[in-house]
Amino acid sequence: MDPLSALSVTCSFIQFIDFGAKVLEELKGIRRSPKGMTKEDEILQSRVDEMRRFSLRFKVEPNQNQTEGERAICQLATQC
């Protein structure tokens, strides 16, 4: 095997080991978490919950005075 090929194989092996170590570290973090999520997932979940609470304040019921487009937007907002 020529030196360049040996270097390429060695680098690939090191990258594989590094990737595996990162995956295991992430899995340990998830396992230790009380919610069973990564920190990023917990942050995202709290933002989603906040947006849900925020959107509930803007519920508007469709009425006859609204245009068809406005009623469609109200329907979409209700579905969210």
Order of alpha helices (4+ residues) and beta strands (2+ residues): alpha-alpha-alpha
